[in-house]
């Protein structure tokens, strides 16, 4: 029905906290916030913290790929 007003898309399924444009449950949000807080303390800015977290994740995934060979 074109032009119908109302909500569209999927429901949040109990996810109520929002971070980085996504919704998370209370537990997920607390976990992400804790990690980001620790990283911010070390790297001083949010953007640098996120960059370092992804670098660490990439290194760990590379190690797992090498271990499988």
N, C-alpha and C positions, 0 to 999 in steps of 0.2 A: 504494500500500500504506500504509494509515493506521497510524500508530504505529511504523513501522519506524525503527530508530535508525541513525544514520550521518550522513555529511556530505551537505548539500544545497546547492544553488546552483551557480554557475559557479566554475570553477577560476581561480586568480589569474593564470594565463598568464605566469609569470615575474616578476610584480610582487611585490616582497618588502618594500618600505618603506611605512610607513603614516603619513599626515599628513592632518589634517582629516577623518578617518573614511574615507579612500579609500586604496587601495594604488597605489603607483607603482613604476616601475623605478628602478634606481640612478641613471640619468641624469636622469630626471624629478625625482626626489627632490632630487638635488644642485642642479638648476636652481632649483626652488622654494625650497629652503633658503637658497640664495645671495641671491635676491631678497628674501626675508623678513628675512634678516640685515641687509641694507643698509637696508631700510625701518625695522627696529627701531632701528637706530642713529640714524636721523633722528627718528622719532616716539616713541621710548621704550617703547611697549607693543605687544604683539602685536596686540591688537584694533584699536588705532588704525592700525597699519601695514596691516592687512588692509583696513580701511575706506578708507584713502588709495589703496591699490593698485586697489580697485574703482572709486573715483572717477576715477582716471586712465584706467582701461579704458573707463569710460562716456563720458568726454570724447573719447577717441580714436575710439570707435565712432560717436559723434554727428558728428564731423568727416567720417568716411567716408560716412555717410548723406547729409550735405549735399553732398559732392563728387559723388555719383552723380546728383544732381538736375540 
